[in-house]
Amino acid sequence: MTRIGIVTGGGSGIGAALSRALVARGDTVVVADIDGAAAERVASDLGERASAAKVDVRDAAAVQAVVDDTVAAHGRLDLIFNNAGIAVGGDDLELGVAHWDRIIDINLRGVVNGVQAAYPVMARQRSGSIVNTASVAGLIPVPFLSPYVAVKHAVVGMSLSLRGEAKAHNVNVTVVCPGFTDTPILDSTGPDDLPKPTSLREGSARESAQRMGKLYSPDALAQDILRGVDRKKAFVVAPRQARLIWRLYRIMPVPFAAIAGLGGRREHKRMVGV
């Protein structure tokens, strides 16, 4: 059966890879992104099984409209991937309330808006999967990424809590926790209209990620995600390196946090050149 899905943040990175993977297996996908042109490019490349929608996930009414339009066009909604997100990090002494507000609004409230729009539809039809993109940073402490870590932990907690409720309506909830994946977020220095932390020069995040090992392919991650969703898994943690790091933290959380703090401080010094 052809499934109907919505992917937020579908114009690039993991979202674009998910859109490609869905269409490749015969599903129909709405590629939703704040960058309408990027969403159009992805949808156009995918052909008649894909359409594009420009949406800012911070706007609950706009997210609701995408869900409503999808249901009106296809009669149901089988999958929603609440994937849109940004990166905000750096020394907390250089981050202000505006930095926190921005990442909370996009990475957390954007997921909440997707859930609030899609969950009632899926509960009524007694089927569907809600897939929320968090990060391995939603499972472990990562120094100099406090805002990002905070919202990703929140997405993990919300997803697991909702999963317990949603089973009563035959709705699945899966949270995705990728490790370092080769996406444009690694090239970001944060929102352009907010002050830039001194440690976040162009390319620095990608360099740091590459020192941790080979970056994972978004297309490989998309396949991991779809397998996990099909099996109604609570978590998709990939690649293997991310699972090992998570397991190590669960075994020895306090020593892990201390080691992560030391490594983070060293990396920060290297990035700021002191």
Backbone bond lengths (Angstrom), bond angles and torsions (degrees), N, CA, C in turn:
res aa  C-N    CA-C-N  psi(-1)  N-CA   C-N-CA  omega(-1)  CA-C   N-CA-C  phi
1 M - - - 1.463 - - 1.524 110.42 -
2 T 1.314 116.16 134.54 1.461 120.50 176.00 1.520 109.86 -69.53
3 R 1.319 116.14 127.56 1.451 120.84 177.82 1.519 110.41 -98.80
4 I 1.321 114.95 151.05 1.465 122.08 -178.11 1.518 108.33 -109.02
5 G 1.337 116.40 123.36 1.455 119.62 -176.35 1.513 113.77 -133.00
6 I 1.311 115.66 156.76 1.464 124.23 173.18 1.519 107.43 -121.53
7 V 1.320 117.04 134.57 1.464 122.21 176.74 1.517 108.65 -123.48
8 T 1.330 118.32 113.45 1.461 119.72 174.25 1.526 108.58 -84.69
9 G 1.325 115.52 153.18 1.456 119.04 -172.34 1.520 110.92 65.26
10 G 1.329 115.93 28.63 1.461 121.15 -173.57 1.509 114.96 -79.99
11 G 1.327 117.69 -3.14 1.455 120.26 -176.35 1.508 115.07 -79.83
12 S 1.331 117.89 -10.13 1.470 120.30 -178.34 1.516 109.20 -162.90
13 G 1.335 115.79 172.03 1.448 122.48 170.43 1.516 114.69 57.30
14 I 1.331 115.43 -135.74 1.457 121.72 -176.95 1.523 110.70 -62.85
15 G 1.329 117.20 -38.92 1.460 120.62 -179.83 1.511 112.62 -62.24
16 A 1.325 116.75 -43.42 1.463 120.09 177.86 1.526 110.42 -65.33
17 A 1.323 116.92 -40.09 1.465 120.45 178.70 1.527 111.00 -64.09
18 L 1.317 117.27 -40.89 1.461 120.63 176.53 1.531 110.72 -62.20
19 S 1.324 116.63 -42.90 1.465 120.37 179.24 1.526 110.68 -60.52
20 R 1.330 116.46 -43.42 1.467 120.18 178.31 1.528 110.87 -62.77
21 A 1.324 116.55 -43.79 1.458 120.54 -177.45 1.524 111.42 -66.14
22 L 1.316 117.19 -38.58 1.461 120.69 179.11 1.524 111.23 -63.98
23 V 1.319 116.46 -48.20 1.461 120.02 -179.77 1.525 110.94 -65.40
24 A 1.327 117.15 -37.55 1.469 121.03 -179.10 1.526 111.72 -61.40
25 R 1.315 117.35 -29.41 1.465 119.12 179.71 1.529 112.47 -95.73
26 G 1.337 116.27 6.06 1.452 120.10 173.37 1.509 116.22 100.06
27 D 1.343 117.28 7.77 1.457 120.41 178.40 1.523 111.15 -85.02
28 T 1.311 115.58 167.19 1.460 122.92 175.87 1.523 107.96 -108.84
29 V 1.333 116.82 134.75 1.458 119.53 -172.32 1.521 111.64 -133.21
30 V 1.328 115.06 140.50 1.462 122.33 169.29 1.523 106.70 -100.46
31 V 1.328 116.21 115.68 1.462 122.27 179.94 1.521 107.18 -88.97
32 A 1.323 116.84 107.68 1.462 121.87 -175.59 1.522 109.92 -109.48
33 D 1.323 116.41 133.77 1.463 119.70 -178.86 1.517 108.95 -159.09
34 I 1.335 116.78 150.56 1.460 120.09 175.08 1.522 110.76 -66.60
35 D 1.338 116.14 -26.83 1.465 122.29 173.94 1.522 107.53 -89.23
36 G 1.321 115.49 93.22 1.452 120.11 -176.05 1.515 113.34 -60.07
37 A 1.330 116.93 -36.72 1.468 120.19 -179.89 1.526 110.89 -65.44
38 A 1.328 117.11 -40.18 1.465 120.71 178.13 1.520 110.69 -64.59
39 A 1.330 116.80 -42.03 1.466 120.74 177.76 1.526 110.51 -61.71
40 E 1.319 116.48 -41.80 1.471 120.81 178.73 1.523 111.31 -62.77
41 R 1.336 116.85 -41.03 1.464 119.94 -179.89 1.522 111.01 -62.73
42 V 1.329 116.02 -45.93 1.460 119.42 -179.61 1.518 110.18 -63.40
43 A 1.327 116.78 -47.28 1.467 120.53 -178.66 1.521 111.67 -62.67
44 S 1.331 116.47 -41.08 1.469 120.45 179.77 1.517 111.01 -62.14
45 D 1.321 117.06 -41.06 1.465 121.03 179.35 1.528 111.87 -65.09
46 L 1.322 116.61 -26.33 1.458 120.94 -175.49 1.520 113.54 -89.61
47 G 1.323 117.31 -13.17 1.454 119.92 174.33 1.512 114.38 87.80
48 E 1.316 115.84 -156.40 1.459 121.45 -168.03 1.526 113.83 -71.07
49 R 1.310 118.25 -16.35 1.467 120.11 178.48 1.532 112.56 -82.70
50 A 1.316 117.48 -0.08 1.466 120.91 -178.33 1.522 110.52 -126.25
51 S 1.316 115.64 144.10 1.463 122.11 172.19 1.517 107.94 -134.63
52 A 1.314 116.56 164.52 1.463 121.26 -175.38 1.523 110.71 -116.75
53 A 1.324 115.29 149.91 1.465 121.53 174.92 1.521 108.28 -142.76
54 K 1.326 115.91 130.32 1.456 120.20 174.14 1.523 108.05 -87.48
55 V 1.329 116.49 121.04 1.461 119.55 -177.97 1.522 110.21 -150.16
56 D 1.310 115.04 136.86 1.463 122.80 171.61 1.523 106.31 -96.22
57 V 1.330 117.63 114.59 1.464 120.20 -174.05 1.520 112.63 -65.85
58 R 1.324 117.81 -13.51 1.463 120.08 175.61 1.524 111.51 -70.83
59 D 1.323 117.36 -18.18 1.463 124.06 -176.35 1.527 108.52 -95.65
60 A 1.325 116.84 100.37 1.458 121.07 -175.91 1.525 111.57 -59.39
61 A 1.323 116.91 -38.76 1.466 119.92 -179.33 1.523 111.22 -65.98
62 A 1.331 116.63 -36.75 1.460 120.14 179.18 1.523 111.20 -68.53
63 V 1.329 116.73 -40.59 1.469 120.09 177.29 1.521 109.70 -64.76
64 Q 1.325 116.48 -42.77 1.462 120.40 177.85 1.526 110.92 -59.84
65 A 1.319 116.55 -39.19 1.465 120.49 -179.50 1.525 111.47 -64.12
66 V 1.343 117.06 -39.64 1.469 119.90 177.93 1.527 110.31 -63.12
67 V 1.319 116.67 -43.32 1.469 120.34 178.07 1.525 110.48 -64.00
68 D 1.324 116.84 -47.35 1.465 120.39 -179.10 1.530 111.37 -61.46
69 D 1.326 116.87 -42.81 1.469 120.40 179.86 1.528 110.88 -64.87
70 T 1.316 116.27 -38.20 1.475 120.16 179.46 1.522 110.69 -65.47
71 V 1.317 116.58 -45.03 1.468 120.75 179.05 1.531 110.54 -65.11
72 A 1.325 116.45 -40.05 1.464 119.71 178.88 1.524 111.37 -63.07
73 A 1.328 116.99 -37.20 1.462 121.41 -177.20 1.526 112.60 -77.82
74 H 1.338 116.64 -33.17 1.469 119.39 -170.96 1.533 113.97 -120.04
75 G 1.315 117.07 -9.73 1.457 119.38 177.02 1.513 114.94 87.78
76 R 1.330 117.46 -7.41 1.458 120.14 -179.24 1.533 109.26 -167.95
77 L 1.325 114.80 172.67 1.459 121.93 173.15 1.521 107.54 -136.96
78 D 1.319 117.35 117.72 1.459 121.49 -176.08 1.523 113.44 -95.89
79 L 1.336 116.75 -30.40 1.456 121.13 -173.47 1.522 110.31 -143.47
80 I 1.314 117.23 135.10 1.462 120.01 166.78 1.521 107.47 -131.09
81 F 1.323 115.45 129.00 1.455 122.60 177.49 1.523 107.66 -107.82
82 N 1.326 116.40 103.05 1.463 121.57 178.21 1.528 107.16 -83.93
83 N 1.320 114.89 86.13 1.454 122.17 -165.92 1.526 114.11 -113.93
84 A 1.323 118.18 -18.24 1.467 120.71 -175.74 1.526 110.67 -60.64
85 G 1.325 116.02 137.74 1.452 118.88 179.29 1.515 112.08 -169.73
86 I 1.318 115.53 164.62 1.459 122.87 176.80 1.525 108.36 -130.16
87 A 1.317 115.95 170.38 1.463 121.50 175.44 1.520 109.47 -113.19
88 V 1.314 116.36 133.60 1.466 122.92 172.09 1.519 106.68 -134.53
89 G 1.318 116.49 122.22 1.451 119.84 -179.89 1.510 110.83 -154.24
90 G 1.328 115.66 -172.95 1.453 121.63 -177.08 1.517 110.47 120.11
91 D 1.312 115.14 -179.03 1.459 121.81 177.98 1.526 109.25 -62.66
92 D 1.334 116.69 126.81 1.469 119.77 -178.73 1.520 112.52 -59.31
93 L 1.323 117.97 -24.44 1.458 120.58 177.66 1.527 111.68 -68.10
94 E 1.339 116.80 -17.76 1.462 121.34 179.71 1.525 113.01 -102.68
95 L 1.317 116.33 -0.61 1.457 120.31 -178.54 1.518 109.99 -103.97
96 G 1.308 115.22 137.92 1.458 119.98 179.66 1.520 111.79 -110.34
97 V 1.330 115.55 -179.12 1.463 121.31 179.86 1.529 110.88 -59.46
98 A 1.329 116.59 -33.44 1.464 119.54 -179.28 1.528 111.61 -63.11
99 H 1.338 116.84 -36.58 1.464 119.80 176.32 1.532 110.33 -63.22
100 W 1.322 115.66 -45.51 1.464 119.86 179.63 1.524 111.27 -64.45
101 D 1.308 116.50 -43.93 1.470 119.67 179.57 1.522 111.49 -58.00
102 R 1.330 116.36 -42.38 1.461 119.88 -175.59 1.529 111.57 -65.10
103 I 1.323 116.46 -46.87 1.466 118.00 -176.52 1.527 111.26 -73.67
104 I 1.321 117.57 -32.47 1.472 119.56 174.91 1.523 110.01 -64.52
105 D 1.325 116.44 -43.22 1.466 120.09 -178.24 1.525 112.44 -64.23
106 I 1.330 117.45 -39.21 1.463 120.13 -176.71 1.524 111.70 -87.65
107 N 1.325 116.78 -54.00 1.468 120.27 -171.12 1.519 114.12 -78.79
108 L 1.312 117.38 -25.17 1.462 119.90 179.02 1.522 111.21 -108.17
109 R 1.332 116.37 -57.61 1.458 117.96 -178.60 1.536 111.16 -63.75
110 G 1.328 117.00 -31.81 1.461 119.60 176.90 1.517 111.87 -62.46
111 V 1.335 116.88 -38.94 1.467 120.79 175.97 1.526 110.12 -68.14
112 V 1.334 116.39 -44.15 1.464 120.27 177.89 1.524 110.49 -57.65
113 N 1.327 117.56 -43.58 1.463 120.52 -179.82 1.521 111.73 -62.07
114 G 1.340 116.36 -39.08 1.453 119.52 177.38 1.522 112.09 -65.95
115 V 1.322 115.73 -41.94 1.463 120.06 178.94 1.521 110.51 -64.55
116 Q 1.322 116.58 -46.22 1.454 120.46 -177.62 1.526 112.24 -62.69
117 A 1.319 116.83 -31.79 1.461 120.33 179.46 1.521 111.90 -78.70
118 A 1.332 117.26 -40.91 1.468 120.83 -171.69 1.524 114.17 -90.14
119 Y 1.320 117.51 -34.81 1.463 119.97 -173.19 1.530 113.46 -59.56
120 P 1.338 119.89 -45.20 1.463 118.48 178.31 1.534 113.15 -60.36
121 V 1.331 116.28 -36.63 1.470 120.07 177.84 1.525 109.73 -62.47
122 M 1.327 115.95 -48.57 1.461 120.36 -177.57 1.522 111.54 -67.55
123 A 1.328 117.35 -36.10 1.463 120.38 178.12 1.531 110.36 -64.31
124 R 1.330 116.73 -40.33 1.473 120.06 179.04 1.520 111.51 -65.76
125 Q 1.321 116.54 -41.29 1.463 119.14 -178.20 1.532 112.11 -84.75
126 R 1.344 115.94 -6.68 1.466 123.38 178.17 1.524 111.81 57.56
127 S 1.307 115.29 43.60 1.462 120.92 174.62 1.521 108.44 -169.07
128 G 1.333 114.86 157.93 1.457 119.69 175.68 1.512 112.10 132.22
129 S 1.321 115.06 164.32 1.463 122.13 178.72 1.519 110.11 -132.88
130 I 1.318 115.42 130.55 1.456 123.40 172.96 1.525 106.92 -103.21
131 V 1.334 116.87 124.94 1.458 121.66 -175.43 1.528 107.96 -123.72
132 N 1.312 116.40 114.03 1.463 121.68 -176.11 1.522 110.30 -107.91
133 T 1.324 116.38 127.50 1.459 120.55 179.21 1.523 110.11 -85.88
134 A 1.324 115.91 116.08 1.466 122.30 171.50 1.522 106.61 -107.36
135 S 1.312 117.41 -124.52 1.460 122.58 -178.37 1.523 107.26 -175.05
136 V 1.327 116.85 161.05 1.459 118.16 169.78 1.526 109.29 -60.40
137 A 1.346 116.78 -23.32 1.469 120.98 174.22 1.521 111.95 -69.43
138 G 1.323 117.64 -8.83 1.460 121.70 172.07 1.515 112.50 -87.34
139 L 1.343 116.14 -0.09 1.454 121.67 -177.93 1.522 113.03 -120.04
140 I 1.335 116.83 -19.42 1.465 121.71 -175.51 1.533 109.34 -136.11
141 P 1.336 118.01 161.67 1.468 120.51 174.87 1.526 110.35 -80.06
142 V 1.333 116.22 138.38 1.466 121.40 177.68 1.525 107.99 -134.10
143 P 1.329 119.16 105.60 1.468 121.41 -179.47 1.523 111.88 -59.23
144 F 1.331 115.37 148.59 1.465 124.21 178.55 1.531 112.54 67.31
145 L 1.331 115.48 18.33 1.462 121.16 172.28 1.530 109.83 -135.94
146 S 1.330 116.77 33.22 1.462 120.20 -171.99 1.531 114.21 -54.20
147 P 1.341 120.24 -46.83 1.461 118.25 179.83 1.529 112.73 -62.76
148 Y 1.320 116.02 -41.94 1.461 121.06 -179.51 1.526 110.26 -65.49
149 V 1.317 116.80 -45.23 1.459 121.53 179.18 1.522 110.83 -61.41
150 A 1.318 116.90 -42.26 1.464 121.04 -177.63 1.524 111.79 -61.28
151 V 1.330 116.33 -48.73 1.468 118.14 -176.95 1.526 111.46 -70.99
152 K 1.328 117.31 -34.28 1.462 119.23 179.82 1.536 111.09 -70.13
153 H 1.334 117.57 -37.06 1.467 119.47 172.48 1.530 110.16 -61.13
154 A 1.315 116.73 -39.16 1.467 120.27 179.39 1.524 111.22 -64.39
155 V 1.317 117.13 -40.36 1.467 120.43 178.65 1.527 110.46 -64.09
156 V 1.329 116.87 -40.98 1.466 119.81 177.23 1.525 110.18 -61.08
157 G 1.321 117.54 -49.97 1.460 120.87 -178.11 1.515 112.36 -62.07
158 M 1.325 117.10 -43.70 1.457 120.60 179.27 1.521 110.90 -62.26
159 S 1.335 116.13 -42.83 1.465 120.35 -176.91 1.519 111.53 -64.22
160 L 1.334 116.67 -44.20 1.459 119.55 -179.24 1.528 111.49 -68.04
161 S 1.327 116.57 -36.19 1.466 119.65 177.51 1.528 110.91 -66.47
162 L 1.326 116.04 -45.72 1.462 119.89 179.61 1.526 111.00 -64.51
163 R 1.327 116.22 -36.29 1.464 120.06 179.76 1.532 110.83 -55.60
164 G 1.337 115.85 -41.14 1.459 119.81 179.77 1.513 112.80 -63.80
165 E 1.332 117.24 -34.98 1.468 121.45 177.71 1.520 112.18 -77.43
166 A 1.318 115.50 -42.62 1.461 120.97 -168.70 1.521 113.09 -68.56
167 K 1.325 117.24 -23.40 1.469 119.91 178.78 1.517 111.49 -58.51
168 A 1.320 117.20 -30.19 1.456 120.88 179.05 1.526 111.97 -63.64
169 H 1.341 116.25 -21.99 1.464 121.70 -179.99 1.527 111.91 -108.61
170 N 1.327 116.26 12.62 1.468 122.57 -178.85 1.524 112.02 61.27
171 V 1.331 116.00 33.83 1.457 122.20 177.36 1.524 108.04 -109.78
172 N 1.324 116.68 131.51 1.456 122.42 178.92 1.528 110.52 -93.52
173 V 1.328 116.49 144.53 1.468 122.21 172.95 1.525 108.07 -128.00
174 T 1.311 115.96 125.89 1.458 122.81 178.58 1.519 109.18 -124.63
175 V 1.322 117.50 136.90 1.461 120.90 175.04 1.520 108.26 -111.34
176 V 1.329 115.32 133.85 1.459 123.03 -176.07 1.524 108.78 -103.41
177 C 1.333 116.30 127.65 1.467 121.66 -177.91 1.521 109.54 -126.58
178 P 1.328 118.03 81.03 1.465 119.89 -178.88 1.517 112.08 -76.84
179 G 1.340 113.93 151.88 1.449 120.24 165.50 1.516 108.98 -82.99
180 F 1.337 117.13 -158.84 1.461 120.26 -177.08 1.526 110.42 -64.60
181 T 1.311 115.13 116.55 1.465 123.16 -176.93 1.516 108.70 -119.40
182 D 1.305 116.40 143.89 1.467 122.48 -174.01 1.528 110.48 -77.94
183 T 1.325 115.69 82.35 1.459 122.08 -179.02 1.532 110.10 -130.81
184 P 1.330 117.69 165.59 1.470 120.55 -179.48 1.522 114.75 -61.94
185 I 1.332 118.49 -16.68 1.465 119.48 -179.39 1.528 110.87 -63.00
186 L 1.341 116.82 -25.63 1.465 120.61 178.75 1.522 112.07 -71.97
187 D 1.328 116.91 -16.31 1.462 121.08 179.83 1.533 111.85 -97.71
188 S 1.321 115.60 -1.03 1.462 120.24 -177.13 1.522 111.60 -80.58
189 T 1.315 115.94 145.20 1.461 121.31 171.75 1.527 110.58 -111.12
190 G 1.326 115.68 20.45 1.452 120.75 -179.47 1.516 111.68 95.77
191 P 1.327 117.42 174.76 1.464 121.47 -178.85 1.529 111.65 -55.92
192 D 1.329 116.39 134.41 1.466 121.17 -174.86 1.521 113.28 -65.89
193 D 1.334 116.90 -24.94 1.465 119.43 -176.26 1.526 113.37 -93.36
194 L 1.338 116.65 7.41 1.462 120.53 178.83 1.529 109.69 -117.51
195 P 1.339 117.61 154.25 1.465 120.14 -179.87 1.522 111.76 -57.28
196 K 1.341 115.96 142.04 1.458 121.74 -177.68 1.531 110.45 -93.70
197 P 1.330 117.95 125.40 1.472 119.55 172.86 1.528 110.52 -60.54
198 T 1.315 117.11 147.20 1.467 120.44 -175.49 1.523 112.93 -63.75
199 S 1.342 117.01 -25.13 1.464 119.92 -177.32 1.522 112.59 -80.63
200 L 1.343 118.16 -12.21 1.459 120.44 -174.73 1.524 111.00 -103.20
201 R 1.317 116.13 71.99 1.457 119.57 169.92 1.527 108.36 -84.00
202 E 1.316 116.33 164.24 1.458 120.92 -177.69 1.537 110.30 -60.12
203 G 1.323 115.55 128.14 1.457 121.39 178.07 1.514 114.94 88.61
204 S 1.336 118.44 -9.24 1.465 120.05 -174.48 1.524 111.88 -68.83
205 A 1.328 117.43 -38.56 1.463 119.59 -179.69 1.525 110.65 -66.01
206 R 1.317 116.72 -40.39 1.467 120.09 178.19 1.534 110.59 -64.17
207 E 1.340 116.49 -42.05 1.462 119.76 178.92 1.528 110.91 -61.19
208 S 1.318 116.63 -42.85 1.462 120.31 179.44 1.524 110.85 -63.63
209 A 1.329 116.32 -42.88 1.461 120.42 179.60 1.516 111.04 -63.24
210 Q 1.317 117.16 -41.08 1.466 120.71 -178.17 1.519 111.41 -67.28
211 R 1.340 117.62 -28.69 1.459 119.26 176.89 1.536 111.69 -69.54
212 M 1.336 115.59 -18.54 1.465 120.08 178.05 1.527 111.97 -83.55
213 G 1.330 116.84 -10.11 1.461 120.15 -178.76 1.513 110.85 137.01
214 K 1.309 116.03 -178.33 1.453 122.04 -178.99 1.524 110.71 -66.21
215 L 1.330 116.50 134.83 1.455 120.76 178.18 1.527 110.38 -71.63
216 Y 1.336 115.30 143.53 1.466 120.70 -178.19 1.524 110.01 -83.60
217 S 1.311 115.72 146.57 1.454 121.49 179.93 1.536 110.70 -75.88
218 P 1.347 118.74 133.09 1.468 120.12 175.94 1.527 112.40 -59.56
219 D 1.336 117.34 -34.75 1.465 119.72 -179.73 1.524 111.00 -68.87
220 A 1.339 117.19 -38.10 1.467 119.66 175.54 1.529 110.36 -65.06
221 L 1.334 116.15 -41.04 1.465 119.99 178.09 1.521 110.88 -62.83
222 A 1.333 117.40 -40.95 1.463 120.86 179.62 1.524 110.77 -58.81
223 Q 1.321 116.94 -40.77 1.465 119.71 177.49 1.523 111.02 -65.65
224 D 1.335 116.96 -40.79 1.466 120.74 175.86 1.523 110.72 -58.09
225 I 1.327 115.19 -43.81 1.469 120.29 -177.57 1.519 110.76 -64.54
226 L 1.317 117.52 -47.38 1.461 119.75 -177.35 1.528 111.30 -65.04
227 R 1.339 117.24 -37.41 1.465 119.25 176.07 1.526 110.25 -63.00
228 G 1.328 116.35 -43.50 1.453 120.32 179.75 1.515 112.61 -63.35
229 V 1.314 116.64 -41.50 1.463 120.95 179.55 1.524 110.11 -66.93
230 D 1.327 117.41 -44.02 1.463 120.71 178.83 1.523 111.57 -59.39
231 R 1.345 115.80 -32.47 1.468 120.25 179.09 1.530 112.02 -90.87
232 K 1.328 116.30 3.96 1.464 123.28 178.85 1.526 112.07 56.62
233 K 1.322 115.41 43.47 1.453 121.42 178.13 1.527 110.56 -72.92
234 A 1.312 116.07 148.43 1.465 120.42 174.80 1.518 110.37 -73.01
235 F 1.345 116.62 -41.45 1.460 122.83 -177.32 1.522 110.17 -122.82
236 V 1.322 115.61 145.84 1.458 122.01 160.53 1.521 105.61 -122.83
237 V 1.321 116.94 108.26 1.458 122.56 178.56 1.524 107.21 -115.50
238 A 1.314 116.86 116.04 1.469 121.17 -175.34 1.533 108.90 -149.99
239 P 1.346 116.50 153.03 1.463 128.95 0.59 1.527 111.42 -79.49
240 R 1.334 115.59 -164.91 1.462 121.92 -176.90 1.528 111.24 -57.10
241 Q 1.319 117.46 -38.58 1.465 120.69 179.92 1.525 111.24 -57.69
242 A 1.336 116.65 -40.74 1.467 120.65 179.35 1.523 110.54 -65.12
243 R 1.318 117.49 -39.44 1.471 120.50 178.14 1.516 111.25 -64.90
244 L 1.325 116.76 -37.98 1.467 120.08 178.95 1.524 111.47 -66.61
245 I 1.342 116.03 -41.62 1.466 120.27 178.64 1.525 110.55 -63.27
246 W 1.311 116.61 -42.62 1.471 121.60 179.29 1.525 110.47 -63.06
247 R 1.333 116.11 -42.99 1.463 120.53 -179.80 1.529 110.34 -63.77
248 L 1.317 116.49 -41.90 1.463 120.59 179.73 1.526 110.66 -62.22
249 Y 1.323 117.33 -42.60 1.459 120.88 179.43 1.526 111.16 -63.12
250 R 1.327 117.09 -39.96 1.469 120.38 -179.75 1.524 111.53 -65.79
251 I 1.328 116.77 -32.40 1.463 120.85 -179.54 1.522 111.49 -74.88
252 M 1.342 117.02 -41.12 1.470 121.34 -174.26 1.531 109.90 -140.36
253 P 1.331 117.63 72.25 1.458 120.58 -173.34 1.527 115.01 -63.00
254 V 1.325 118.11 -42.42 1.468 119.53 -176.85 1.532 111.42 -69.37
255 P 1.343 119.80 -50.15 1.466 118.60 175.94 1.525 112.46 -60.30
256 F 1.332 116.93 -38.73 1.461 120.07 178.96 1.523 110.45 -59.29
257 A 1.340 116.81 -46.76 1.463 120.71 -179.20 1.521 111.12 -62.11
258 A 1.328 116.61 -38.07 1.469 120.10 179.38 1.522 110.86 -66.08
259 I 1.324 116.31 -43.97 1.470 120.42 178.94 1.522 110.33 -65.64
260 A 1.343 116.69 -42.32 1.467 120.36 178.29 1.521 110.98 -61.61
261 G 1.333 116.65 -38.70 1.456 120.42 178.19 1.509 112.41 -63.72
262 L 1.337 116.33 -43.84 1.460 120.75 178.16 1.527 110.74 -62.62
263 G 1.314 115.93 -47.48 1.462 119.51 178.95 1.513 112.43 -63.04
264 G 1.325 116.17 -38.56 1.457 120.08 179.02 1.514 112.33 -64.82
265 R 1.326 116.71 -41.28 1.467 119.81 179.49 1.523 111.23 -66.00
266 R 1.330 116.34 -39.05 1.462 119.84 178.05 1.530 110.97 -65.10
267 E 1.320 116.28 -42.97 1.457 120.23 -179.27 1.526 110.51 -66.48
268 H 1.323 116.28 -38.05 1.460 120.16 178.97 1.518 111.04 -63.85
269 K 1.325 116.92 -42.93 1.461 120.62 177.46 1.515 111.13 -61.02
270 R 1.312 116.33 -41.53 1.449 120.17 178.98 1.528 111.29 -63.46
271 M 1.316 116.62 -39.93 1.466 120.53 -176.91 1.527 112.43 -71.71
272 V 1.325 116.86 -32.88 1.464 118.68 179.95 1.510 112.00 -91.94
273 G 1.348 115.33 -5.27 1.466 119.61 174.20 1.500 114.64 75.16
274 V 1.355 116.85 36.66 1.479 119.68 178.10 1.511 109.06 -122.10
